[in-house]
Amino acid sequence: MLFDGDMEHVEDVFEEHNAEGNGHGWEDLAQWLVHSLMPELADHLDFGSESGTLVVTSTDPTALKQLGDVLRNTFHDRELLARRIQGADPLFLPH
């Protein structure tokens, strides 16, 4: 889970690329990252975000950890976050 108070720290990066930096935007980005970097996890993850919260659940703890590692690295590296937002397929992350 990622809450709106956390998302605010990097919301400006999303805004610079005309993307939503809320729970829905993070979900879109997460789905793109799964699709592009680890498609084998797609059937193991369930997304249920709201505007103020990114929520991903799974019965497979390994899948959650793998996605969590990618999202944590992306969150803590503003340049990586910007590149991933820019490189996301607009079908996943409109911008």
Rosetta blueprint (number, residue, H / E / L):
1 M L
2 L E
3 F E
4 D H
5 G H
6 D H
7 M H
8 E L
9 H L
10 V L
11 E H
12 D H
13 V H
14 F H
15 E H
16 E H
17 H L
18 N L
19 A L
20 E L
21 G L
22 N L
23 G H
24 H H
25 G H
26 W H
27 E H
28 D H
29 L H
30 A H
31 Q H
32 W H
33 L H
34 V H
35 H H
36 S H
37 L H
38 M L
39 P H
40 E H
41 L H
42 A H
43 D H
44 H H
45 L L
46 D E
47 F E
48 G L
49 S L
50 E E
51 S L
52 G L
53 T E
54 L E
55 V L
56 V E
57 T E
58 S L
59 T L
60 D L
61 P H
62 T H
63 A H
64 L H
65 K H
66 Q H
67 L H
68 G H
69 D H
70 V H
71 L H
72 R H
73 N H
74 T H
75 F H
76 H L
77 D L
78 R H
79 E H
80 L H
81 L H
82 A H
83 R H
84 R H
85 I H
86 Q H
87 G H
88 A L
89 D L
90 P L
91 L L
92 F L
93 L L
94 P L
95 H L
